[in-house]
């Protein structure tokens, strides 16, 4: 039986993270992901200690449609960054289903070359049951990695969908990867995604797919121009790339750096991050209040019956919600 690991104090965590000790970093990230109350209190104390050492990294969200080559792209980008002197952390927003019981993203086997780099760190977010909970934990993990002096944080999302709204509340820009399917895929991309992404990359622009990628890129540029009311500057948001051949990656990163530099120069970045912090303040309050209500003893007594009555249509959702809040003690 292996010896039990020594329990770390908050000071141990703080010193280890600041020193860049990856074994302590891994344990610190496990701490902030824990649902144990004592762990949560220690994590809050640790995050407060680390806050002065956060905020210097470039935070990039990366999403993508199935088959767009997201893992290959992230690995190619990460390798380029570490080879040019950056410290890169790759995190994942993954609400993992109760069936799998664990994270389905962030697996180091998907990015073996990047995982082998001493200046790169890959970490999935442990299952939180909900997308919001997973996103919160990813944000806290991001702050810990920044305090460990990782100066580029790449946050991977679970495909295209609701996760983009969460990642936009913790990153400086959002990159969406699409495959060269062109028109058919364009129809499946929500207008909301095209409006929220900062850069759209048609990946796999190599071999027989190169021409298809160029065609798809033109279609996306036209779509963005229509959405923006004819502003041709939207064209600069669309790129083609081949992560497999490592082509176009440098141009995309240059565009990201230029965007972040521009936001810093005009004060928008600071205001944007302040707005994000305000969002997460209330998101955490709402999440913990919801959990408190759900697990409250008096609520637990009536919850199954009320749920059945709602399903049967014998009580309105509004009336059932009122009964639950009354049981919890909220009677306003």
C-alpha positions as a Markdown table, in Angstrom:
| # | Residue | x | y | z |
|---|---|---|---|---|
| 1 | Unk | 0.0 | 0.0 | 0.0 |
| 2 | Unk | 1.6 | 3.3 | -1.1 |
| 3 | Unk | 2.3 | 5.8 | 1.7 |
| 4 | Unk | -0.3 | 8.5 | 2.3 |
| 5 | Unk | 0.7 | 11.9 | 0.9 |
| 6 | Unk | 1.4 | 14.7 | 3.3 |
| 7 | Unk | -1.5 | 17.1 | 3.8 |
| 8 | Unk | -0.5 | 20.5 | 2.5 |
| 9 | Unk | -1.1 | 23.8 | 4.3 |
| 10 | Unk | -2.3 | 26.8 | 2.4 |
| 11 | Unk | 1.2 | 28.2 | 2.7 |
| 12 | Unk | 2.6 | 24.9 | 1.2 |
| 13 | Unk | 0.2 | 25.3 | -1.8 |
| 14 | Unk | 1.1 | 29.0 | -2.2 |
| 15 | Unk | 4.8 | 28.5 | -2.1 |
| 16 | Unk | 4.6 | 25.4 | -4.4 |
| 17 | Unk | 2.4 | 27.2 | -7.0 |
| 18 | Unk | 4.6 | 30.3 | -7.0 |
| 19 | Unk | 7.7 | 28.2 | -7.4 |
| 20 | Unk | 6.2 | 26.4 | -10.5 |
| 21 | Unk | 6.2 | 23.0 | -8.8 |
| 22 | Unk | 3.9 | 21.0 | -11.1 |
| 23 | Unk | 3.2 | 18.3 | -8.5 |
| 24 | Unk | 1.9 | 21.0 | -6.1 |
| 25 | Unk | 0.1 | 22.8 | -8.9 |
| 26 | Unk | -1.8 | 19.6 | -9.7 |
| 27 | Unk | -2.8 | 19.2 | -6.1 |
| 28 | Unk | -3.8 | 22.8 | -5.9 |
| 29 | Unk | -6.1 | 22.4 | -8.9 |
| 30 | Unk | -7.6 | 19.3 | -7.3 |
| 31 | Unk | -8.2 | 21.4 | -4.2 |
| 32 | Unk | -10.1 | 24.1 | -6.1 |
| 33 | Unk | -12.2 | 21.5 | -7.9 |
| 34 | Unk | -13.2 | 19.7 | -4.7 |
| 35 | Unk | -16.8 | 19.8 | -3.5 |
| 36 | Unk | -15.7 | 19.2 | 0.1 |
| 37 | Unk | -16.5 | 22.2 | 2.3 |
| 38 | Unk | -13.2 | 22.3 | 4.1 |
| 39 | Unk | -11.4 | 22.0 | 0.8 |
| 40 | Unk | -13.5 | 24.8 | -0.7 |
| 41 | Unk | -12.6 | 27.1 | 2.3 |
| 42 | Unk | -8.9 | 26.3 | 1.9 |
| 43 | Unk | -9.2 | 26.9 | -1.9 |
| 44 | Unk | -10.8 | 30.3 | -1.3 |
| 45 | Unk | -8.0 | 31.2 | 1.1 |
| 46 | Unk | -5.4 | 30.1 | -1.5 |
| 47 | Unk | -7.0 | 32.0 | -4.3 |
| 48 | Unk | -7.1 | 35.1 | -2.2 |
| 49 | Unk | -3.3 | 34.7 | -1.6 |
| 50 | Unk | -2.6 | 34.1 | -5.3 |
| 51 | Unk | -4.8 | 36.9 | -6.7 |
| 52 | Unk | -2.0 | 39.5 | -6.8 |
| 53 | Unk | 0.0 | 37.2 | -9.1 |
| 54 | Unk | -2.8 | 36.7 | -11.6 |
| 55 | Unk | -4.0 | 38.7 | -14.6 |
| 56 | Unk | -0.8 | 38.9 | -16.7 |
| 57 | Unk | -1.6 | 35.9 | -19.0 |
| 58 | Unk | -3.3 | 36.0 | -22.4 |
| 59 | Unk | -6.5 | 34.1 | -22.0 |
| 60 | Unk | -7.8 | 32.4 | -25.2 |
| 61 | Unk | -10.9 | 30.3 | -25.5 |
| 62 | Unk | -10.9 | 27.6 | -28.3 |
| 63 | Unk | -14.0 | 25.9 | -29.4 |
| 64 | Unk | -14.8 | 23.9 | -32.5 |
| 65 | Unk | -17.3 | 21.8 | -34.4 |
| 66 | Unk | -16.9 | 18.0 | -34.3 |
| 67 | Unk | -14.2 | 16.9 | -36.7 |
| 68 | Unk | -12.6 | 20.3 | -37.0 |
| 69 | Unk | -9.3 | 19.1 | -35.6 |
| 70 | Unk | -9.4 | 21.0 | -32.4 |
| 71 | Unk | -6.9 | 18.8 | -30.5 |
| 72 | Unk | -4.4 | 18.9 | -33.3 |
| 73 | Unk | -4.8 | 22.7 | -33.6 |
| 74 | Unk | -4.3 | 23.3 | -29.8 |
| 75 | Unk | -1.2 | 21.1 | -29.8 |
| 76 | Unk | 0.3 | 22.8 | -32.8 |
| 77 | Unk | -0.4 | 26.3 | -31.3 |
| 78 | Unk | 0.9 | 25.2 | -27.9 |
| 79 | Unk | 4.1 | 23.8 | -29.3 |
| 80 | Unk | 4.7 | 27.0 | -31.3 |
| 81 | Unk | 4.2 | 29.1 | -28.2 |
| 82 | Unk | 6.5 | 27.1 | -25.9 |
| 83 | Unk | 9.2 | 27.1 | -28.6 |
| 84 | Unk | 9.0 | 30.9 | -28.6 |
| 85 | Unk | 9.4 | 31.2 | -24.9 |
| 86 | Unk | 5.9 | 31.0 | -23.5 |
| 87 | Unk | 4.6 | 29.0 | -20.6 |
| 88 | Unk | 1.3 | 27.4 | -21.8 |
| 89 | Unk | -1.5 | 25.9 | -19.8 |
| 90 | Unk | -4.3 | 24.1 | -21.5 |
| 91 | Unk | -7.5 | 23.7 | -19.5 |
| 92 | Unk | -10.9 | 22.3 | -20.5 |
| 93 | Unk | -14.5 | 23.2 | -19.7 |
| 94 | Unk | -16.1 | 19.8 | -19.5 |
| 95 | Unk | -19.4 | 19.0 | -17.6 |
| 96 | Unk | -18.8 | 15.3 | -18.1 |
| 97 | Unk | -21.9 | 13.2 | -17.8 |
| 98 | Unk | -22.7 | 11.1 | -14.8 |
| 99 | Unk | -22.4 | 8.0 | -17.0 |
| 100 | Unk | -18.7 | 8.6 | -17.7 |
| 101 | Unk | -18.0 | 9.9 | -14.2 |
| 102 | Unk | -15.0 | 11.7 | -15.4 |
| 103 | Unk | -13.6 | 14.3 | -17.8 |
| 104 | Unk | -13.7 | 13.4 | -21.5 |
| 105 | Unk | -11.6 | 16.4 | -22.5 |
| 106 | Unk | -8.0 | 17.5 | -21.8 |
| 107 | Unk | -6.7 | 13.9 | -22.0 |
| 108 | Unk | -2.9 | 14.2 | -22.5 |
| 109 | Unk | -2.9 | 11.3 | -24.9 |
| 110 | Unk | -4.6 | 13.6 | -27.4 |
| 111 | Unk | -1.7 | 16.0 | -27.3 |
| 112 | Unk | 1.3 | 13.8 | -26.5 |
| 113 | Unk | 4.0 | 16.1 | -27.9 |
| 114 | Unk | 2.7 | 19.1 | -26.0 |
| 115 | Unk | 2.2 | 17.1 | -22.9 |
| 116 | Unk | 5.9 | 16.2 | -23.0 |
| 117 | Unk | 7.0 | 19.8 | -23.1 |
| 118 | Unk | 8.3 | 21.0 | -19.7 |
| 119 | Unk | 6.9 | 24.5 | -20.3 |
| 120 | Unk | 3.3 | 23.2 | -21.0 |
| 121 | Unk | 0.7 | 22.0 | -18.7 |
| 122 | Unk | -2.5 | 20.2 | -19.7 |
| 123 | Unk | -5.4 | 19.7 | -17.3 |
| 124 | Unk | -9.0 | 18.7 | -17.7 |
| 125 | Unk | -11.6 | 20.1 | -15.4 |
| 126 | Unk | -13.1 | 17.3 | -13.2 |
| 127 | Unk | -16.7 | 16.5 | -13.6 |
| 128 | Unk | -19.0 | 19.1 | -11.9 |
| 129 | Unk | -22.4 | 17.8 | -13.1 |
| 130 | Unk | -23.3 | 21.1 | -14.7 |
| 131 | Unk | -21.7 | 23.2 | -17.4 |
| 132 | Unk | -21.8 | 26.2 | -15.1 |
| 133 | Unk | -20.0 | 24.4 | -12.3 |
| 134 | Unk | -17.4 | 23.0 | -14.7 |
| 135 | Unk | -16.8 | 26.5 | -16.1 |
| 136 | Unk | -16.4 | 28.0 | -12.6 |
| 137 | Unk | -13.8 | 25.4 | -11.7 |
| 138 | Unk | -12.0 | 26.0 | -15.0 |
| 139 | Unk | -11.8 | 29.7 | -14.2 |
| 140 | Unk | -10.4 | 29.1 | -10.8 |
| 141 | Unk | -7.9 | 26.6 | -12.3 |
| 142 | Unk | -6.9 | 29.3 | -14.8 |
| 143 | Unk | -6.1 | 31.8 | -11.9 |
| 144 | Unk | -3.9 | 29.2 | -10.2 |
| 145 | Unk | -2.0 | 28.5 | -13.4 |
| 146 | Unk | -1.5 | 32.2 | -13.9 |
| 147 | Unk | -0.1 | 32.5 | -10.4 |
| 148 | Unk | 2.3 | 29.7 | -11.4 |
| 149 | Unk | 3.6 | 32.0 | -14.2 |
| 150 | Unk | 1.9 | 30.4 | -17.2 |
| 151 | Unk | 1.6 | 33.4 | -19.5 |
| 152 | Unk | -0.8 | 31.9 | -22.1 |
| 153 | Unk | -3.9 | 30.0 | -21.0 |
| 154 | Unk | -5.8 | 28.1 | -23.7 |
| 155 | Unk | -9.3 | 27.1 | -22.5 |
| 156 | Unk | -10.9 | 24.3 | -24.6 |
| 157 | Unk | -14.7 | 24.0 | -24.7 |
| 158 | Unk | -17.0 | 21.1 | -25.4 |
| 159 | Unk | -17.7 | 21.7 | -29.1 |
| 160 | Unk | -20.1 | 24.4 | -30.2 |
| 161 | Unk | -23.0 | 25.4 | -28.0 |
| 162 | Unk | -23.7 | 26.9 | -24.6 |
| 163 | Unk | -20.1 | 26.5 | -23.4 |
| 164 | Unk | -19.1 | 29.5 | -25.5 |
| 165 | Unk | -21.2 | 31.9 | -23.3 |
| 166 | Unk | -19.2 | 30.6 | -20.3 |
| 167 | Unk | -15.8 | 30.8 | -21.9 |
| 168 | Unk | -16.5 | 34.3 | -23.1 |
| 169 | Unk | -16.8 | 35.3 | -19.4 |
| 170 | Unk | -13.2 | 34.2 | -18.6 |
| 171 | Unk | -11.1 | 34.8 | -21.7 |
| 172 | Unk | -9.8 | 37.8 | -23.7 |
| 173 | Unk | -10.8 | 36.3 | -27.1 |
| 174 | Unk | -12.5 | 33.3 | -28.5 |
| 175 | Unk | -11.3 | 31.3 | -31.5 |
| 176 | Unk | -13.7 | 28.9 | -33.2 |
| 177 | Unk | -12.5 | 26.1 | -35.4 |
| 178 | Unk | -14.6 | 24.7 | -38.2 |
| 179 | Unk | -14.0 | 22.0 | -40.8 |
| 180 | Unk | -14.1 | 22.8 | -44.6 |
| 181 | Unk | -17.6 | 21.5 | -45.0 |
| 182 | Unk | -18.6 | 24.9 | -46.3 |
| 183 | Unk | -22.3 | 25.7 | -46.9 |
| 184 | Unk | -23.8 | 22.7 | -45.1 |
| 185 | Unk | -21.8 | 23.5 | -41.9 |
| 186 | Unk | -22.4 | 27.2 | -42.3 |
| 187 | Unk | -26.2 | 26.5 | -42.0 |
| 188 | Unk | -25.5 | 24.7 | -38.7 |
| 189 | Unk | -23.5 | 27.4 | -37.1 |
| 190 | Unk | -25.6 | 29.6 | -34.9 |
| 191 | Unk | -25.6 | 33.3 | -35.8 |
| 192 | Unk | -24.9 | 33.9 | -32.1 |
| 193 | Unk | -21.6 | 32.0 | -32.3 |
| 194 | Unk | -20.5 | 34.1 | -35.4 |
| 195 | Unk | -21.3 | 37.2 | -33.4 |
| 196 | Unk | -19.4 | 36.2 | -30.3 |
| 197 | Unk | -16.2 | 34.7 | -31.8 |
| 198 | Unk | -13.2 | 36.9 | -32.4 |
| 199 | Unk | -11.5 | 34.6 | -34.9 |
| 200 | Unk | -12.9 | 31.8 | -37.0 |
| 201 | Unk | -10.4 | 29.3 | -38.3 |
| 202 | Unk | -11.2 | 26.9 | -41.2 |
| 203 | Unk | -8.9 | 24.1 | -40.3 |
| 204 | Unk | -7.4 | 21.2 | -42.3 |
| 205 | Unk | -6.4 | 23.5 | -45.2 |
| 206 | Unk | -4.0 | 20.9 | -46.7 |
| 207 | Unk | -3.9 | 18.4 | -49.5 |
| 208 | Unk | -7.2 | 17.8 | -51.3 |
| 209 | Unk | -9.1 | 20.0 | -48.7 |
| 210 | Unk | -7.1 | 23.2 | -49.3 |
| 211 | Unk | -9.4 | 24.5 | -52.0 |
| 212 | Unk | -12.5 | 23.5 | -50.0 |
| 213 | Unk | -11.1 | 25.5 | -47.1 |
| 214 | Unk | -10.6 | 28.6 | -49.2 |
| 215 | Unk | -14.2 | 28.3 | -50.4 |
| 216 | Unk | -15.5 | 27.8 | -46.9 |
| 217 | Unk | -13.5 | 30.8 | -45.6 |
| 218 | Unk | -15.1 | 33.0 | -48.3 |
| 219 | Unk | -18.5 | 31.8 | -47.2 |
| 220 | Unk | -17.8 | 32.6 | -43.6 |
| 221 | Unk | -16.4 | 36.0 | -44.5 |
| 222 | Unk | -19.6 | 36.8 | -46.4 |
| 223 | Unk | -21.7 | 35.6 | -43.5 |
| 224 | Unk | -19.8 | 37.8 | -41.1 |
| 225 | Unk | -20.0 | 40.8 | -43.4 |
| 226 | Unk | -23.8 | 40.3 | -43.6 |
| 227 | Unk | -24.1 | 40.1 | -39.8 |
| 228 | Unk | -21.9 | 43.2 | -39.3 |
| 229 | Unk | -23.9 | 45.3 | -41.8 |
| 230 | Unk | -21.2 | 45.3 | -44.5 |
| 231 | Unk | -18.2 | 46.1 | -42.3 |
| 232 | Unk | -15.3 | 44.6 | -44.3 |
| 233 | Unk | -13.1 | 44.6 | -41.2 |
| 234 | Unk | -14.9 | 41.4 | -40.3 |
| 235 | Unk | -12.9 | 39.6 | -43.0 |
| 236 | Unk | -9.8 | 39.8 | -40.8 |
| 237 | Unk | -11.6 | 37.5 | -38.4 |
| 238 | Unk | -11.5 | 34.5 | -40.7 |
| 239 | Unk | -8.4 | 32.4 | -41.3 |
| 240 | Unk | -7.5 | 29.1 | -42.9 |
| 241 | Unk | -4.9 | 26.8 | -41.3 |
| 242 | Unk | -3.5 | 23.4 | -41.3 |
| 243 | Unk | -2.6 | 22.3 | -37.8 |
| 244 | Unk | -1.3 | 19.0 | -39.3 |
| 245 | Unk | 1.2 | 20.9 | -41.5 |
| 246 | Unk | 1.7 | 23.7 | -39.0 |
| 247 | Unk | 0.5 | 26.3 | -41.6 |
| 248 | Unk | -1.3 | 29.5 | -40.7 |
| 249 | Unk | -0.9 | 29.0 | -36.9 |
| 250 | Unk | 1.6 | 31.9 | -36.6 |
| 251 | Unk | -0.8 | 34.3 | -38.3 |
| 252 | Unk | -3.6 | 33.4 | -36.0 |
| 253 | Unk | -1.5 | 33.9 | -32.9 |
| 254 | Unk | -0.2 | 37.2 | -34.2 |
| 255 | Unk | -3.9 | 38.3 | -34.7 |
| 256 | Unk | -4.6 | 37.2 | -31.1 |
| 257 | Unk | -1.6 | 39.2 | -29.7 |
| 258 | Unk | -2.6 | 42.3 | -31.7 |
| 259 | Unk | -6.1 | 42.1 | -30.4 |
| 260 | Unk | -5.1 | 41.8 | -26.8 |
| 261 | Unk | -2.5 | 44.6 | -27.2 |
| 262 | Unk | -5.1 | 46.8 | -28.7 |
| 263 | Unk | -7.6 | 46.1 | -25.8 |
| 264 | Unk | -4.8 | 46.8 | -23.3 |
| 265 | Unk | -3.9 | 50.1 | -24.9 |
| 266 | Unk | -7.4 | 51.5 | -25.0 |
| 267 | Unk | -8.3 | 50.3 | -21.5 |
| 268 | Unk | -11.0 | 47.8 | -22.8 |
| 269 | Unk | -9.2 | 44.7 | -21.5 |
| 270 | Unk | -9.2 | 45.9 | -17.8 |
| 271 | Unk | -12.8 | 46.9 | -18.0 |
| 272 | Unk | -13.7 | 43.6 | -19.7 |
| 273 | Unk | -12.0 | 41.6 | -17.0 |
| 274 | Unk | -13.7 | 43.6 | -14.3 |
| 275 | Unk | -17.1 | 42.9 | -15.9 |
| 276 | Unk | -16.1 | 39.2 | -16.0 |
| 277 | Unk | -15.3 | 39.2 | -12.3 |
| 278 | Unk | -18.7 | 40.8 | -11.5 |
| 279 | Unk | -20.4 | 38.1 | -13.6 |
| 280 | Unk | -18.6 | 35.3 | -11.7 |
| 281 | Unk | -19.4 | 36.9 | -8.3 |
| 282 | Unk | -23.1 | 36.5 | -8.9 |
| 283 | Unk | -22.7 | 33.2 | -10.8 |
| 284 | Unk | -21.1 | 31.6 | -7.8 |
| 285 | Unk | -23.8 | 33.1 | -5.4 |
| 286 | Unk | -26.5 | 31.7 | -7.7 |
| 287 | Unk | -24.8 | 28.3 | -7.9 |
| 288 | Unk | -24.3 | 27.9 | -4.2 |
| 289 | Unk | -27.8 | 29.2 | -3.4 |
| 290 | Unk | -29.3 | 26.6 | -5.8 |
| 291 | Unk | -27.3 | 23.9 | -4.2 |
| 292 | Unk | -28.3 | 25.0 | -0.8 |
| 293 | Unk | -32.0 | 25.0 | -1.7 |
| 294 | Unk | -31.8 | 21.6 | -3.4 |
| 295 | Unk | -30.1 | 19.9 | -0.4 |
| 296 | Unk | -32.2 | 21.7 | 2.3 |
| 297 | Unk | -33.9 | 19.1 | 4.5 |
| 298 | Unk | -37.4 | 20.6 | 4.3 |
| 299 | Unk | -37.1 | 21.0 | 0.5 |
| 300 | Unk | -35.9 | 17.4 | 0.2 |
| 301 | Unk | -39.1 | 16.2 | 1.9 |
| 302 | Unk | -41.4 | 17.8 | -0.7 |
| 303 | Unk | -39.3 | 17.8 | -3.8 |
| 304 | Unk | -40.1 | 14.4 | -5.2 |
| 305 | Unk | -43.8 | 14.9 | -4.8 |
| 306 | Unk | -43.8 | 18.3 | -6.3 |
| 307 | Unk | -41.7 | 17.1 | -9.3 |
| 308 | Unk | -44.3 | 14.4 | -9.9 |
| 309 | Unk | -47.2 | 16.8 | -9.7 |
| 310 | Unk | -45.4 | 19.2 | -12.2 |
| 311 | Unk | -44.9 | 16.2 | -14.6 |
| 312 | Unk | -48.5 | 15.2 | -14.1 |
| 313 | Unk | -49.8 | 18.7 | -14.8 |
| 314 | Unk | -51.7 | 18.9 | -11.5 |
| 315 | Unk | -49.7 | 22.0 | -10.3 |
| 316 | Unk | -48.1 | 24.8 | -12.2 |
| 317 | Unk | -44.3 | 25.1 | -12.3 |
| 318 | Unk | -44.7 | 28.6 | -10.7 |
| 319 | Unk | -46.8 | 27.3 | -7.8 |
| 320 | Unk | -44.4 | 24.3 | -7.2 |
| 321 | Unk | -41.4 | 26.7 | -7.2 |
| 322 | Unk | -43.2 | 28.9 | -4.6 |
| 323 | Unk | -43.7 | 25.9 | -2.4 |
| 324 | Unk | -40.0 | 25.0 | -2.6 |
| 325 | Unk | -38.9 | 28.5 | -1.8 |
| 326 | Unk | -41.4 | 28.6 | 1.1 |
| 327 | Unk | -40.0 | 25.4 | 2.5 |
| 328 | Unk | -36.5 | 26.8 | 2.2 |
| 329 | Unk | -37.6 | 30.0 | 4.1 |
| 330 | Unk | -37.8 | 32.5 | 1.2 |
| 331 | Unk | -41.3 | 33.9 | 1.4 |
| 332 | Unk | -41.0 | 37.3 | -0.4 |
